[in-house]
């Protein structure tokens, strides 16, 4: 039974699998569509529990263990890769759902000429242009000369437009970071004083103003070399900041485990499970 899901297929067998799974998928959707909302919610909870339980059991069970006097391989380990493929398929369906929603929202703007409808036109132009150029650049159906032109236009749209727009969007965050830093550096408590001093040392230790003109007179081989701003800033960055980052990562890991358990046990209901089932 495991080989049915883990053995790669090619040619006619692959197409048979694709057609068969598509028919099964459509049949399942047809059966679930007329059911009640409460049943769909319970089914979602059960599937989430089974999916999480599969990975928990596969991790907890050893690679080999004794069962009724026989040495048995972990039966769940061969299913890890097919499960990952299933997750990729679900992710691709989610991406397609997002694309459909973008088409609906922007199409409604353009058709009804609502405020900002020109942004919808830009979306459709950019989507189809990048889709066409990306497919042509990947499959290369033209001659070498024409393909070079396609690659050039692809670089113009991707590197010259998309990447530049992304960099511009992220650069705008710098203004909000400066604003947040200004509010954080208001000296109202001892913690704010330490934060301000450490930020000042870091800025001076990473610029020629601090390394050359403030503590540049201290020889590198003297007993007081540790007072040079570049050394102090390096110590703050590698020791204090490193420890703080590890603490944050540890807290994030604990929070991730807690959130995963709540989702696995259907305790994190959110908007979908806003009412009791």
C-alpha positions, -999 to 999 in steps of 0.1 A, spaced: 0 0 0 29 24 8 45 17 -26 13 30 -42 19 65 -29 57 65 -29 66 50 -63 72 77 -90 51 73 -121 59 83 -157 42 84 -191 7 70 -194 7 59 -157 14 94 -146 -15 109 -166 -37 81 -153 -28 91 -118 -35 128 -125 -68 121 -141 -79 97 -114 -70 120 -86 -87 149 -103 -119 128 -106 -117 118 -70 -110 154 -59 -140 167 -78 -162 139 -65 -152 147 -29 -160 184 -34 -194 174 -49 -202 153 -19 -190 180 6 -208 209 -11 -244 201 1 -233 192 37 -238 216 66 -213 241 78 -209 224 111 -200 191 94 -173 209 73 -158 225 104 -157 191 122 -141 175 91 -115 203 90 -107 197 127 -104 159 121 -81 163 91 -59 189 109 -56 165 138 -47 135 116 -22 156 96 -5 168 128 -6 134 144 11 118 114 42 141 118 42 137 156 41 99 154 67 98 126 90 119 148 84 100 180 87 65 166 122 53 162 136 42 128 135 6 139 116 -9 168 105 -42 181 69 -53 177 57 -88 187 93 -101 187 101 -87 152 122 -57 142 99 -34 122 109 -3 102 90 29 109 60 26 85 55 64 84 89 74 73 84 65 36 53 87 36 72 119 45 81 128 10 46 121 -5 32 142 23 55 170 14 44 167 -22 8 169 -11 15 201 9 31 216 -22 0 208 -42 -22 224 -16 1 254 -15 -2 257 -53 -40 256 -50 -39 283 -24 -17 304 -46 -42 299 -75 -70 309 -51 -51 341 -43 -47 348 -80 -84 343 -86 -92 367 -58 -68 393 -72 -85 390 -106 -119 394 -90 -110 425 -70 -90 442 -97 -115 432 -124 -144 447 -104 -124 479 -101 -118 481 -138 -152 471 -150 -171 495 -126 -145 523 -129 -142 527 -92 -115 550 -77 -81 534 -83 -93 514 -113 -60 524 -131 -41 504 -105 -62 474 -116 -50 479 -152 -14 480 -141 -20 448 -122 -34 430 -153 -6 444 -175 21 434 -151 7 399 -145 2 389 -181 35 405 -192 56 387 -165 37 355 -171 43 356 -209 80 367 -206 87 342 -178 72 313 -198 91 323 -230 123 328 -211 120 294 -194 109 272 -224 130 292 -251 108 285 -281 125 310 -304 158 313 -322 189 325 -303 186 361 -315 149 364 -306 155 345 -273 181 371 -264 156 398 -269 130 380 -247 157 375 -220 164 412 -222 128 422 -218 125 398 -189 154 414 -172 138 448 -178 105 438 -162 120 417 -134 153 433 -124 145 468 -137 108 471 -125 98 444 -100 130 442 -80 133 480 -80 97 484 -68 104 459 -40 135 477 -29 116 510 -30 88 496 -9 113 483 17 132 515 17 101 534 27 101 514 59 133 532 69 113 563 77 90 543 100 121 528 116 136 562 122 103 574 137 101 543 160 137 548 170 131 584 179 102 574 202 123 546 217 152 569 224 133 593 246 152 592 279 124 585 304 138 554 322 171 537 329 164 512 302 160 540 277 194 555 288 211 521 282 194 518 248 205 553 238 241 547 250 244 513 232 230 528 200 255 557 202 284 534 208 273 512 179 270 541 155 303 556 165 321 522 164 310 516 128 319 550 115 353 567 110 341 595 133 343 572 162 371 548 153 396 575 142 387 607 160 373 595 193 394 565 203 419 564 174 447 576 197 446 543 217 473 519 203 461 485 191 487 467 212 481 486 244 463 472 275 436 497 269 428 486 233 395 471 246 382 506 251 385 514 214 350 520 200 352 494 173 361 467 200 333 479 223 307 479 195 318 445 184 314 432 220 279 447 222 270 432 189 284 397 194 278 392 231 249 413 243 229 415 211 238 378 203 224 367 236 193 388 231 187 373 196 191 338 209 166 345 236 141 359 211 146 329 188 140 306 218 108 325 227 96 324 191 103 286 190 82 281 221 54 303 208 55 284 175 52 251 193 23 264 214 5 278 184 11 246 164 -4 226 193 -34 249 194 -40 245 157 -35 208 159 -60 204 187 -84 229 171 -81 253 200 -69 282 178 -102 288 161 -99 323 147 -124 336 122 -133 302 106 -142 287 140 -158 318 154 -188 297 168 -190 265 186 -192 233 165 
